[in-house]
Amino acid sequence: MRWPGFSLGFVVGGENCATAQGFGAAGPGVGPMPGLGLRARHPCAVVRPARNPEPVRMVSSAVREAALEQPAL
């Protein structure tokens, strides 16, 4: 895994934010995590915001053209 300025020699992946926090809290680890995954924070996890460059998240959706006439909200 590579990020600007450094690369990791060992990678552990997970689908669960609590498990990912546990891996980081158990030893020298680092990992990106969305803010929603930090609502229940592991007591030994230290959280720092990403900077230079700050991450940007784009959310999109795809629907049938007929669905545009009946918006969800």
PQR file with spaces between the fields and no chain letter, atoms N, CA, C, O and H, PARSE charges and radii, in Angstrom:
ATOM       1  N    MET     1       0.851   -1.168    0.000 -0.4000 1.5000
ATOM       2  CA   MET     1       0.000    0.000    0.000 -0.0000 2.0000
ATOM       3  C    MET     1       0.898    1.233    0.000  0.5500 1.7000
ATOM       4  O    MET     1       1.892    1.286    0.724 -0.5500 1.4000
ATOM       5  N    ARG     2       0.544    2.219   -0.813 -0.4000 1.5000
ATOM       6  CA   ARG     2       1.370    3.423   -0.909 -0.0000 2.0000
ATOM       7  C    ARG     2       0.514    4.665   -0.732  0.5500 1.7000
ATOM       8  O    ARG     2      -0.599    4.748   -1.253 -0.5500 1.4000
ATOM       9  H    ARG     2      -0.264    2.176   -1.401  0.4000 1.0000
ATOM      10  N    TRP     3       1.039    5.619    0.000 -0.4000 1.5000
ATOM      11  CA   TRP     3       0.462    6.948    0.131 -0.0000 2.0000
ATOM      12  C    TRP     3       1.561    7.940   -0.183  0.5500 1.7000
ATOM      13  O    TRP     3       2.739    7.589   -0.120 -0.5500 1.4000
ATOM      14  H    TRP     3       1.943    5.552    0.423  0.4000 1.0000
ATOM      15  N    PRO     4       1.212    9.160   -0.515 -0.5600 1.5000
ATOM      16  CA   PRO     4       2.263   10.144   -0.819  0.2800 2.0000
ATOM      17  C    PRO     4       3.254   10.270    0.328  0.5500 1.7000
ATOM      18  O    PRO     4       2.866   10.591    1.451 -0.5500 1.4000
ATOM      19  N    GLY     5       4.520   10.023    0.059 -0.4000 1.5000
ATOM      20  CA   GLY     5       5.564   10.220    1.052 -0.0000 2.0000
ATOM      21  C    GLY     5       6.025    8.974    1.776  0.5500 1.7000
ATOM      22  O    GLY     5       7.106    8.990    2.364 -0.5500 1.4000
ATOM      23  H    GLY     5       4.836    9.762   -0.853  0.4000 1.0000
ATOM      24  N    PHE     6       5.257    7.892    1.763 -0.4000 1.5000
ATOM      25  CA   PHE     6       5.711    6.674    2.415 -0.0000 2.0000
ATOM      26  C    PHE     6       4.972    5.462    1.873  0.5500 1.7000
ATOM      27  O    PHE     6       3.929    5.588    1.233 -0.5500 1.4000
ATOM      28  H    PHE     6       4.379    7.879    1.285  0.4000 1.0000
ATOM      29  N    SER     7       5.525    4.295    2.137 -0.4000 1.5000
ATOM      30  CA   SER     7       4.886    3.049    1.736 -0.0000 2.0000
ATOM      31  C    SER     7       4.926    2.076    2.908  0.5500 1.7000
ATOM      32  O    SER     7       5.800    2.165    3.771 -0.5500 1.4000
ATOM      33  H    SER     7       6.373    4.192    2.657  0.4000 1.0000
ATOM      34  N    LEU     8       3.983    1.157    2.933 -0.4000 1.5000
ATOM      35  CA   LEU     8       3.890    0.181    4.010 -0.0000 2.0000
ATOM      36  C    LEU     8       4.423   -1.159    3.529  0.5500 1.7000
ATOM      37  O    LEU     8       4.135   -1.579    2.409 -0.5500 1.4000
ATOM      38  H    LEU     8       3.273    1.085    2.233  0.4000 1.0000
ATOM      39  N    GLY     9       5.201   -1.833    4.373 -0.4000 1.5000
ATOM      40  CA   GLY     9       5.746   -3.122    4.008 -0.0000 2.0000
ATOM      41  C    GLY     9       4.843   -4.276    4.390  0.5500 1.7000
ATOM      42  O    GLY     9       5.029   -5.388    3.897 -0.5500 1.4000
ATOM      43  H    GLY     9       5.435   -1.492    5.283  0.4000 1.0000
ATOM      44  N    PHE    10       3.874   -4.042    5.253 -0.4000 1.5000
ATOM      45  CA   PHE    10       2.977   -5.097    5.717 -0.0000 2.0000
ATOM      46  C    PHE    10       1.576   -4.525    5.782  0.5500 1.7000
ATOM      47  O    PHE    10       1.382   -3.437    6.324 -0.5500 1.4000
ATOM      48  H    PHE    10       3.723   -3.139    5.654  0.4000 1.0000
ATOM      49  N    VAL    11       0.601   -5.227    5.247 -0.4000 1.5000
ATOM      50  CA   VAL    11      -0.760   -4.706    5.173 -0.0000 2.0000
ATOM      51  C    VAL    11      -1.737   -5.738    5.709  0.5500 1.7000
ATOM      52  O    VAL    11      -1.662   -6.915    5.354 -0.5500 1.4000
ATOM      53  H    VAL    11       0.759   -6.111    4.807  0.4000 1.0000
ATOM      54  N    VAL    12      -2.655   -5.298    6.567 -0.4000 1.5000
ATOM      55  CA   VAL    12      -3.764   -6.120    7.035 -0.0000 2.0000
ATOM      56  C    VAL    12      -5.033   -5.380    6.661  0.5500 1.7000
ATOM      57  O    VAL    12      -5.167   -4.195    6.966 -0.5500 1.4000
ATOM      58  H    VAL    12      -2.715   -4.342    6.855  0.4000 1.0000
ATOM      59  N    GLY    13      -5.956   -6.045    6.016 -0.4000 1.5000
ATOM      60  CA   GLY    13      -7.204   -5.414    5.614 -0.0000 2.0000
ATOM      61  C    GLY    13      -8.367   -5.955    6.422  0.5500 1.7000
ATOM      62  O    GLY    13      -8.323   -7.072    6.939 -0.5500 1.4000
ATOM      63  H    GLY    13      -5.847   -7.008    5.768  0.4000 1.0000
ATOM      64  N    GLY    14      -9.405   -5.143    6.520 -0.4000 1.5000
ATOM      65  CA   GLY    14     -10.583   -5.579    7.238 -0.0000 2.0000
ATOM      66  C    GLY    14     -11.808   -4.827    6.766  0.5500 1.7000
ATOM      67  O    GLY    14     -11.704   -3.713    6.251 -0.5500 1.4000
ATOM      68  H    GLY    14      -9.440   -4.236    6.100  0.4000 1.0000
ATOM      69  N    GLU    15     -12.959   -5.430    6.941 -0.4000 1.5000
ATOM      70  CA   GLU    15     -14.217   -4.804    6.549 -0.0000 2.0000
ATOM      71  C    GLU    15     -14.894   -4.109    7.726  0.5500 1.7000
ATOM      72  O    GLU    15     -15.849   -3.357    7.532 -0.5500 1.4000
ATOM      73  H    GLU    15     -13.044   -6.335    7.359  0.4000 1.0000
ATOM      74  N    ASN    16     -14.412   -4.353    8.939 -0.4000 1.5000
ATOM      75  CA   ASN    16     -15.045   -3.849   10.136 -0.0000 2.0000
ATOM      76  C    ASN    16     -14.182   -2.759   10.756  0.5500 1.7000
ATOM      77  O    ASN    16     -13.002   -2.986   11.021 -0.5500 1.4000
ATOM      78  H    ASN    16     -13.636   -4.964    9.096  0.4000 1.0000
ATOM      79  N    CYS    17     -14.753   -1.576   10.992 -0.4000 1.5000
ATOM      80  CA   CYS    17     -13.979   -0.453   11.522 -0.0000 2.0000
ATOM      81  C    CYS    17     -13.452   -0.730   12.927  0.5500 1.7000
ATOM      82  O    CYS    17     -12.341   -0.314   13.254 -0.5500 1.4000
ATOM      83  H    CYS    17     -15.712   -1.392   10.777  0.4000 1.0000
ATOM      84  N    ALA    18     -14.221   -1.420   13.763 -0.4000 1.5000
ATOM      85  CA   ALA    18     -13.761   -1.742   15.117 -0.0000 2.0000
ATOM      86  C    ALA    18     -12.543   -2.660   15.069  0.5500 1.7000
ATOM      87  O    ALA    18     -11.600   -2.479   15.839 -0.5500 1.4000
ATOM      88  H    ALA    18     -15.124   -1.758   13.498  0.4000 1.0000
ATOM      89  N    THR    19     -12.557   -3.637   14.172 -0.4000 1.5000
ATOM      90  CA   THR    19     -11.415   -4.539   14.024 -0.0000 2.0000
ATOM      91  C    THR    19     -10.197   -3.783   13.512  0.5500 1.7000
ATOM      92  O    THR    19      -9.086   -3.992   13.999 -0.5500 1.4000
ATOM      93  H    THR    19     -13.323   -3.784   13.546  0.4000 1.0000
ATOM      94  N    ALA    20     -10.397   -2.910   12.536 -0.4000 1.5000
ATOM      95  CA   ALA    20      -9.290   -2.124   11.997 -0.0000 2.0000
ATOM      96  C    ALA    20      -8.679   -1.226   13.073  0.5500 1.7000
ATOM      97  O    ALA    20      -7.458   -1.085   13.135 -0.5500 1.4000
ATOM      98  H    ALA    20     -11.299   -2.741   12.140  0.4000 1.0000
ATOM      99  N    GLN    21      -9.507   -0.620   13.918 -0.4000 1.5000
ATOM     100  CA   GLN    21      -8.986    0.191   15.014 -0.0000 2.0000
ATOM     101  C    GLN    21      -8.183   -0.663   15.985  0.5500 1.7000
ATOM     102  O    GLN    21      -7.149   -0.226   16.492 -0.5500 1.4000
ATOM     103  H    GLN    21     -10.499   -0.734   13.868  0.4000 1.0000
ATOM     104  N    GLY    22      -8.650   -1.870   16.244 -0.4000 1.5000
ATOM     105  CA   GLY    22      -7.936   -2.777   17.135 -0.0000 2.0000
ATOM     106  C    GLY    22      -6.558   -3.133   16.623  0.5500 1.7000
ATOM     107  O    GLY    22      -5.606   -3.200   17.401 -0.5500 1.4000
ATOM     108  H    GLY    22      -9.490   -2.225   15.833  0.4000 1.0000
ATOM     109  N    PHE    23      -6.433   -3.365   15.310 -0.4000 1.5000
ATOM     110  CA   PHE    23      -5.120   -3.637   14.722 -0.0000 2.0000
ATOM     111  C    PHE    23      -4.180   -2.453   14.932  0.5500 1.7000
ATOM     112  O    PHE    23      -3.019   -2.636   15.298 -0.5500 1.4000
ATOM     113  H    PHE    23      -7.206   -3.310   14.678  0.4000 1.0000
ATOM     114  N    GLY    24      -4.675   -1.256   14.705 -0.4000 1.5000
ATOM     115  CA   GLY    24      -3.836   -0.074   14.892 -0.0000 2.0000
ATOM     116  C    GLY    24      -3.474    0.149   16.350  0.5500 1.7000
ATOM     117  O    GLY    24      -2.349    0.544   16.654 -0.5500 1.4000
ATOM     118  H    GLY    24      -5.618   -1.107   14.408  0.4000 1.0000
ATOM     119  N    ALA    25      -4.409   -0.099   17.253 -0.4000 1.5000
ATOM     120  CA   ALA    25      -4.167    0.119   18.676 -0.0000 2.0000
ATOM     121  C    ALA    25      -3.242   -0.938   19.270  0.5500 1.7000
ATOM     122  O    ALA    25      -2.620   -0.691   20.303 -0.5500 1.4000
ATOM     123  H    ALA    25      -5.323   -0.420   17.006  0.4000 1.0000
ATOM     124  N    ALA    26      -3.137   -2.103   18.645 -0.4000 1.5000
ATOM     125  CA   ALA    26      -2.334   -3.199   19.178 -0.0000 2.0000
ATOM     126  C    ALA    26      -0.837   -3.006   18.966  0.5500 1.7000
ATOM     127  O    ALA    26      -0.033   -3.685   19.604 -0.5500 1.4000
ATOM     128  H    ALA    26      -3.642   -2.303   17.806  0.4000 1.0000
ATOM     129  N    GLY    27      -0.458   -2.102   18.089 -0.4000 1.5000
ATOM     130  CA   GLY    27       0.966   -1.939   17.822 -0.0000 2.0000
ATOM     131  C    GLY    27       1.217   -0.804   16.861  0.5500 1.7000
ATOM     132  O    GLY    27       0.342    0.028   16.623 -0.5500 1.4000
ATOM     133  H    GLY    27      -1.111   -1.551   17.571  0.4000 1.0000
ATOM     134  N    PRO    28       2.414   -0.774   16.310 -0.5600 1.5000
ATOM     135  CA   PRO    28       2.741    0.312   15.380  0.2800 2.0000
ATOM     136  C    PRO    28       2.002    0.138   14.063  0.5500 1.7000
ATOM     137  O    PRO    28       2.458   -0.586   13.179 -0.5500 1.4000
ATOM     138  N    GLY    29       0.891    0.785   13.938 -0.4000 1.5000
ATOM     139  CA   GLY    29       0.090    0.664   12.724 -0.0000 2.0000
ATOM     140  C    GLY    29      -0.535    1.986   12.362  0.5500 1.7000
ATOM     141  O    GLY    29      -0.671    2.880   13.198 -0.5500 1.4000
ATOM     142  H    GLY    29       0.520    1.374   14.657  0.4000 1.0000
ATOM     143  N    VAL    30      -0.915    2.101   11.104 -0.4000 1.5000
ATOM     144  CA   VAL    30      -1.565    3.304   10.609 -0.0000 2.0000
ATOM     145  C    VAL    30      -2.581    2.879    9.566  0.5500 1.7000
ATOM     146  O    VAL    30      -2.356    1.917    8.831 -0.5500 1.4000
ATOM     147  H    VAL    30      -0.805    1.375   10.425  0.4000 1.0000
ATOM     148  N    GLY    31      -3.693    3.586    9.497 -0.4000 1.5000
ATOM     149  CA   GLY    31      -4.680    3.240    8.492 -0.0000 2.0000
ATOM     150  C    GLY    31      -5.688    4.346    8.305  0.5500 1.7000
ATOM     151  O    GLY    31      -6.091    4.993    9.272 -0.5500 1.4000
ATOM     152  H    GLY    31      -3.876    4.368   10.093  0.4000 1.0000
ATOM     153  N    PRO    32      -6.102    4.572    7.070 -0.5600 1.5000
ATOM     154  CA   PRO    32      -7.152    5.560    6.811  0.2800 2.0000
ATOM     155  C    PRO    32      -8.506    4.996    7.214  0.5500 1.7000
ATOM     156  O    PRO    32      -8.761    3.805    7.038 -0.5500 1.4000
ATOM     157  N    MET    33      -9.372    5.843    7.754 -0.4000 1.5000
ATOM     158  CA   MET    33     -10.683    5.396    8.187 -0.0000 2.0000
ATOM     159  C    MET    33     -11.669    6.549    8.039  0.5500 1.7000
ATOM     160  O    MET    33     -11.334    7.688    8.363 -0.5500 1.4000
ATOM     161  H    MET    33      -9.164    6.811    7.897  0.4000 1.0000
ATOM     162  N    PRO    34     -12.877    6.272    7.554 -0.5600 1.5000
ATOM     163  CA   PRO    34     -13.878    7.340    7.439  0.2800 2.0000
ATOM     164  C    PRO    34     -14.356    7.784    8.823  0.5500 1.7000
ATOM     165  O    PRO    34     -14.305    7.016    9.783 -0.5500 1.4000
ATOM     166  N    GLY    35     -14.814    9.020    8.910 -0.4000 1.5000
ATOM     167  CA   GLY    35     -15.291    9.565   10.174 -0.0000 2.0000
ATOM     168  C    GLY    35     -16.393    8.751   10.817  0.5500 1.7000
ATOM     169  O    GLY    35     -16.442    8.639   12.042 -0.5500 1.4000
ATOM     170  H    GLY    35     -14.855    9.644    8.129  0.4000 1.0000
ATOM     171  N    LEU    36     -17.288    8.173   10.008 -0.4000 1.5000
ATOM     172  CA   LEU    36     -18.358    7.354   10.571 -0.0000 2.0000
ATOM     173  C    LEU    36     -17.814    6.122   11.281  0.5500 1.7000
ATOM     174  O    LEU    36     -18.459    5.605   12.193 -0.5500 1.4000
ATOM     175  H    LEU    36     -17.248    8.263    9.013  0.4000 1.0000
ATOM     176  N    GLY    37     -16.652    5.648   10.884 -0.4000 1.5000
ATOM     177  CA   GLY    37     -16.046    4.492   11.524 -0.0000 2.0000
ATOM     178  C    GLY    37     -15.405    4.809   12.858  0.5500 1.7000
ATOM     179  O    GLY    37     -14.949    3.906   13.560 -0.5500 1.4000
ATOM     180  H    GLY    37     -16.128    6.069   10.143  0.4000 1.0000
ATOM     181  N    LEU    38     -15.365    6.091   13.216 -0.4000 1.5000
ATOM     182  CA   LEU    38     -14.718    6.502   14.463 -0.0000 2.0000
ATOM     183  C    LEU    38     -15.708    6.906   15.542  0.5500 1.7000
ATOM     184  O    LEU    38     -15.298    7.405   16.591 -0.5500 1.4000
ATOM     185  H    LEU    38     -15.735    6.824   12.645  0.4000 1.0000
ATOM     186  N    ARG    39     -16.991    6.704   15.315 -0.4000 1.5000
ATOM     187  CA   ARG    39     -17.983    7.052   16.341 -0.0000 2.0000
ATOM     188  C    ARG    39     -17.766    6.254   17.612  0.5500 1.7000
ATOM     189  O    ARG    39     -17.846    6.807   18.709 -0.5500 1.4000
ATOM     190  H    ARG    39     -17.323    6.298   14.463  0.4000 1.0000
ATOM     191  N    ALA    40     -17.494    4.970   17.484 -0.4000 1.5000
ATOM     192  CA   ALA    40     -17.152    4.132   18.626 -0.0000 2.0000
ATOM     193  C    ALA    40     -15.646    3.913   18.571  0.5500 1.7000
ATOM     194  O    ALA    40     -15.175    2.993   17.901 -0.5500 1.4000
ATOM     195  H    ALA    40     -17.429    4.521   16.593  0.4000 1.0000
ATOM     196  N    ARG    41     -14.894    4.746   19.267 -0.4000 1.5000
ATOM     197  CA   ARG    41     -13.442    4.734   19.163 -0.0000 2.0000
ATOM     198  C    ARG    41     -12.823    3.753   20.154  0.5500 1.7000
ATOM     199  O    ARG    41     -13.220    3.697   21.318 -0.5500 1.4000
ATOM     200  H    ARG    41     -15.276    5.493   19.811  0.4000 1.0000
ATOM     201  N    HIS    42     -11.845    2.981   19.679 -0.4000 1.5000
ATOM     202  CA   HIS    42     -11.093    2.068   20.538 -0.0000 2.0000
ATOM     203  C    HIS    42     -10.352    2.899   21.582  0.5500 1.7000
ATOM     204  O    HIS    42      -9.775    3.929   21.234 -0.5500 1.4000
ATOM     205  H    HIS    42     -11.523    3.027   18.733  0.4000 1.0000
ATOM     206  N    PRO    43     -10.348    2.482   22.855 -0.5600 1.5000
ATOM     207  CA   PRO    43      -9.728    3.296   23.906  0.2800 2.0000
ATOM     208  C    PRO    43      -8.226    3.503   23.734  0.5500 1.7000
ATOM     209  O    PRO    43      -7.682    4.467   24.272 -0.5500 1.4000
ATOM     210  N    CYS    44      -7.543    2.629   23.000 -0.4000 1.5000
ATOM     211  CA   CYS    44      -6.095    2.779   22.801 -0.0000 2.0000
ATOM     212  C    CYS    44      -5.744    3.375   21.440  0.5500 1.7000
ATOM     213  O    CYS    44      -4.564    3.526   21.122 -0.5500 1.4000
ATOM     214  H    CYS    44      -7.985    1.846   22.563  0.4000 1.0000
ATOM     215  N    ALA    45      -6.742    3.712   20.638 -0.4000 1.5000
ATOM     216  CA   ALA    45      -6.485    4.255   19.298 -0.0000 2.0000
ATOM     217  C    ALA    45      -6.272    5.760   19.380  0.5500 1.7000
ATOM     218  O    ALA    45      -6.976    6.456   20.111 -0.5500 1.4000
ATOM     219  H    ALA    45      -7.700    3.590   20.896  0.4000 1.0000
ATOM     220  N    VAL    46      -5.313    6.247   18.640 -0.4000 1.5000
ATOM     221  CA   VAL    46      -5.049    7.680   18.522 -0.0000 2.0000
ATOM     222  C    VAL    46      -5.459    8.092   17.114  0.5500 1.7000
ATOM     223  O    VAL    46      -5.035    7.475   16.137 -0.5500 1.4000
ATOM     224  H    VAL    46      -4.740    5.681   18.046  0.4000 1.0000
ATOM     225  N    VAL    47      -6.277    9.125   17.007 -0.4000 1.5000
ATOM     226  CA   VAL    47      -6.813    9.546   15.720 -0.0000 2.0000
ATOM     227  C    VAL    47      -6.261   10.920   15.362  0.5500 1.7000
ATOM     228  O    VAL    47      -6.299   11.846   16.172 -0.5500 1.4000
ATOM     229  H    VAL    47      -6.622    9.626   17.801  0.4000 1.0000
ATOM     230  N    ARG    48      -5.758   11.039   14.165 -0.4000 1.5000
ATOM     231  CA   ARG    48      -5.252   12.308   13.642 -0.0000 2.0000
ATOM     232  C    ARG    48      -5.849   12.521   12.259  0.5500 1.7000
ATOM     233  O    ARG    48      -5.959   11.567   11.489 -0.5500 1.4000
ATOM     234  H    ARG    48      -5.727   10.286   13.507  0.4000 1.0000
ATOM     235  N    PRO    49      -6.240   13.754   11.921 -0.5600 1.5000
ATOM     236  CA   PRO    49      -6.778   14.007   10.580  0.2800 2.0000
ATOM     237  C    PRO    49      -5.674   13.929    9.521  0.5500 1.7000
ATOM     238  O    PRO    49      -4.515   14.250    9.785 -0.5500 1.4000
ATOM     239  N    ALA    50      -6.060   13.497    8.326 -0.4000 1.5000
ATOM     240  CA   ALA    50      -5.124   13.460    7.204 -0.0000 2.0000
ATOM     241  C    ALA    50      -4.983   14.874    6.639  0.5500 1.7000
ATOM     242  O    ALA    50      -5.968   15.600    6.505 -0.5500 1.4000
ATOM     243  H    ALA    50      -7.002   13.237    8.112  0.4000 1.0000
ATOM     244  N    ARG    51      -3.751   15.254    6.311 -0.4000 1.5000
ATOM     245  CA   ARG    51      -3.497   16.585    5.751 -0.0000 2.0000
ATOM     246  C    ARG    51      -2.443   16.515    4.650  0.5500 1.7000
ATOM     247  O    ARG    51      -1.658   15.570    4.569 -0.5500 1.4000
ATOM     248  H    ARG    51      -2.950   14.664    6.420  0.4000 1.0000
ATOM     249  N    ASN    52      -2.450   17.524    3.822 -0.4000 1.5000
ATOM     250  CA   ASN    52      -1.432   17.750    2.789 -0.0000 2.0000
ATOM     251  C    ASN    52      -1.166   16.538    1.910  0.5500 1.7000
ATOM     252  O    ASN    52      -0.075   15.979    2.026 -0.5500 1.4000
ATOM     253  H    ASN    52      -3.088   18.291    3.887  0.4000 1.0000
ATOM     254  N    PRO    53      -2.024   16.101    1.080 -0.5600 1.5000
ATOM     255  CA   PRO    53      -3.316   16.687    0.740  0.2800 2.0000
ATOM     256  C    PRO    53      -4.433   16.074    1.591  0.5500 1.7000
ATOM     257  O    PRO    53      -4.343   14.922    2.013 -0.5500 1.4000
ATOM     258  N    GLU    54      -5.484   16.860    1.835 -0.4000 1.5000
ATOM     259  CA   GLU    54      -6.646   16.348    2.539 -0.0000 2.0000
ATOM     260  C    GLU    54      -7.435   15.445    1.591  0.5500 1.7000
ATOM     261  O    GLU    54      -7.603   15.771    0.416 -0.5500 1.4000
ATOM     262  H    GLU    54      -5.557   17.796    1.492  0.4000 1.0000
ATOM     263  N    PRO    55      -7.917   14.311    2.102 -0.5600 1.5000
ATOM     264  CA   PRO    55      -8.675   13.415    1.228  0.2800 2.0000
ATOM     265  C    PRO    55     -10.020   14.015    0.839  0.5500 1.7000
ATOM     266  O    PRO    55     -10.637   14.754    1.607 -0.5500 1.4000
ATOM     267  N    VAL    56     -10.456   13.682   -0.359 -0.4000 1.5000
ATOM     268  CA   VAL    56     -11.752   14.143   -0.862 -0.0000 2.0000
ATOM     269  C    VAL    56     -12.566   12.899   -1.193  0.5500 1.7000
ATOM     270  O    VAL    56     -12.076   11.975   -1.843 -0.5500 1.4000
ATOM     271  H    VAL    56      -9.955   13.081   -0.982  0.4000 1.0000
ATOM     272  N    ARG    57     -13.797   12.889   -0.744 -0.4000 1.5000
ATOM     273  CA   ARG    57     -14.658   11.737   -1.025 -0.0000 2.0000
ATOM     274  C    ARG    57     -15.811   12.189   -1.887  0.5500 1.7000
ATOM     275  O    ARG    57     -16.497   13.157   -1.560 -0.5500 1.4000
ATOM     276  H    ARG    57     -14.195   13.639   -0.216  0.4000 1.0000
ATOM     277  N    MET    58     -16.028   11.492   -2.987 -0.4000 1.5000
ATOM     278  CA   MET    58     -17.116   11.809   -3.886 -0.0000 2.0000
ATOM     279  C    MET    58     -18.155   10.698   -3.795  0.5500 1.7000
ATOM     280  O    MET    58     -17.815    9.521   -3.911 -0.5500 1.4000
ATOM     281  H    MET    58     -15.471   10.705   -3.253  0.4000 1.0000
ATOM     282  N    VAL    59     -19.401   11.059   -3.591 -0.4000 1.5000
ATOM     283  CA   VAL    59     -20.484   10.085   -3.494 -0.0000 2.0000
ATOM     284  C    VAL    59     -21.425   10.315   -4.664  0.5500 1.7000
ATOM     285  O    VAL    59     -21.890   11.435   -4.878 -0.5500 1.4000
ATOM     286  H    VAL    59     -19.678   12.015   -3.497  0.4000 1.0000
ATOM     287  N    SER    60     -21.708    9.267   -5.417 -0.4000 1.5000
ATOM     288  CA   SER    60     -22.583    9.353   -6.587 -0.0000 2.0000
ATOM     289  C    SER    60     -23.592    8.220   -6.518  0.5500 1.7000
ATOM     290  O    SER    60     -23.437    7.272   -5.749 -0.5500 1.4000
ATOM     291  H    SER    60     -21.331    8.357   -5.243  0.4000 1.0000
ATOM     292  N    SER    61     -24.622    8.336   -7.333 -0.4000 1.5000
ATOM     293  CA   SER    61     -25.587    7.248   -7.437 -0.0000 2.0000
ATOM     294  C    SER    61     -26.016    7.105   -8.891  0.5500 1.7000
ATOM     295  O    SER    61     -25.955    8.055   -9.671 -0.5500 1.4000
ATOM     296  H    SER    61     -24.748    9.107   -7.958  0.4000 1.0000
ATOM     297  N    ALA    62     -26.445    5.913   -9.235 -0.4000 1.5000
ATOM     298  CA   ALA    62     -26.938    5.635  -10.585 -0.0000 2.0000
ATOM     299  C    ALA    62     -28.351    5.080  -10.467  0.5500 1.7000
ATOM     300  O    ALA    62     -28.605    4.168   -9.680 -0.5500 1.4000
ATOM     301  H    ALA    62     -26.495    5.141   -8.601  0.4000 1.0000
ATOM     302  N    VAL    63     -29.260    5.633  -11.246 -0.4000 1.5000
ATOM     303  CA   VAL    63     -30.654    5.187  -11.232 -0.0000 2.0000
ATOM     304  C    VAL    63     -31.162    5.074  -12.664  0.5500 1.7000
ATOM     305  O    VAL    63     -30.557    5.598  -13.600 -0.5500 1.4000
ATOM     306  H    VAL    63     -29.053    6.374  -11.885  0.4000 1.0000
ATOM     307  N    ARG    64     -32.289    4.377  -12.812 -0.4000 1.5000
ATOM     308  CA   ARG    64     -32.929    4.336  -14.131 -0.0000 2.0000
ATOM     309  C    ARG    64     -33.452    5.713  -14.466  0.5500 1.7000
ATOM     310  O    ARG    64     -33.791    6.480  -13.564 -0.5500 1.4000
ATOM     311  H    ARG    64     -32.780    3.952  -12.052  0.4000 1.0000
ATOM     312  N    GLU    65     -33.523    6.036  -15.708 -0.4000 1.5000
ATOM     313  CA   GLU    65     -34.025    7.344  -16.146 -0.0000 2.0000
ATOM     314  C    GLU    65     -35.468    7.564  -15.671  0.5500 1.7000
ATOM     315  O    GLU    65     -35.831    8.692  -15.339 -0.5500 1.4000
ATOM     316  H    GLU    65     -33.248    5.413  -16.440  0.4000 1.0000
ATOM     317  N    ALA    66     -36.286    6.527  -15.632 -0.4000 1.5000
ATOM     318  CA   ALA    66     -37.670    6.645  -15.192 -0.0000 2.0000
ATOM     319  C    ALA    66     -37.762    7.038  -13.722  0.5500 1.7000
ATOM     320  O    ALA    66     -38.746    7.652  -13.310 -0.5500 1.4000
ATOM     321  H    ALA    66     -35.991    5.611  -15.901  0.4000 1.0000
ATOM     322  N    ALA    67     -36.760    6.696  -12.932 -0.4000 1.5000
ATOM     323  CA   ALA    67     -36.774    7.016  -11.502 -0.0000 2.0000
ATOM     324  C    ALA    67     -36.590    8.501  -11.239  0.5500 1.7000
ATOM     325  O    ALA    67     -36.904    8.970  -10.145 -0.5500 1.4000
ATOM     326  H    ALA    67     -35.960    6.197  -13.266  0.4000 1.0000
ATOM     327  N    LEU    68     -36.092    9.251  -12.209 -0.4000 1.5000
ATOM     328  CA   LEU    68     -35.875   10.676  -12.021 -0.0000 2.0000
ATOM     329  C    LEU    68     -37.189   11.433  -11.829  0.5500 1.7000
ATOM     330  O    LEU    68     -37.200   12.516  -11.245 -0.5500 1.4000
ATOM     331  H    LEU    68     -35.837    8.870  -13.098  0.4000 1.0000
ATOM     332  N    GLU    69     -38.291   10.870  -12.314 -0.4000 1.5000
ATOM     333  CA   GLU    69     -39.595   11.516  -12.180 -0.0000 2.0000
ATOM     334  C    GLU    69     -40.163   11.346  -10.773  0.5500 1.7000
ATOM     335  O    GLU    69     -41.069   12.084  -10.387 -0.5500 1.4000
ATOM     336  H    GLU    69     -38.282    9.990  -12.789  0.4000 1.0000
ATOM     337  N    GLN    70     -39.653   10.392  -10.002 -0.4000 1.5000
ATOM     338  CA   GLN    70     -40.133   10.133   -8.650 -0.0000 2.0000
ATOM     339  C    GLN    70     -38.948   10.184   -7.670  0.5500 1.7000
ATOM     340  O    GLN    70     -38.406    9.140   -7.305 -0.5500 1.4000
ATOM     341  H    GLN    70     -38.917    9.792  -10.315  0.4000 1.0000
ATOM     342  N    PRO    71     -38.547   11.380   -7.247 -0.5600 1.5000
ATOM     343  CA   PRO    71     -37.397   11.464   -6.340  0.2800 2.0000
ATOM     344  C    PRO    71     -37.693   10.781   -5.007  0.5500 1.7000
ATOM     345  O    PRO    71     -38.844   10.718   -4.575 -0.5500 1.4000
ATOM     346  N    ALA    72     -36.658   10.279   -4.367 -0.4000 1.5000
ATOM     347  CA   ALA    72     -36.801    9.544   -3.100 -0.0000 2.0000
ATOM     348  C    ALA    72     -37.256   10.470   -1.968  0.5500 1.7000
ATOM     349  O    ALA    72     -37.949   10.022   -1.054 -0.5500 1.4000
ATOM     350  H    ALA    72     -35.723   10.331   -4.718  0.4000 1.0000
ATOM     351  N    LEU    73     -36.888   11.717   -2.012 -0.4000 1.5000
ATOM     352  CA   LEU    73     -37.245   12.644   -0.938 -0.0000 2.0000
ATOM     353  C    LEU    73     -38.249   13.654   -1.409  0.5500 1.7000
ATOM     354  O    LEU    73     -38.666   14.517   -0.637 -0.5500 1.4000
ATOM     355  H    LEU    73     -36.325   12.080   -2.754  0.4000 1.0000
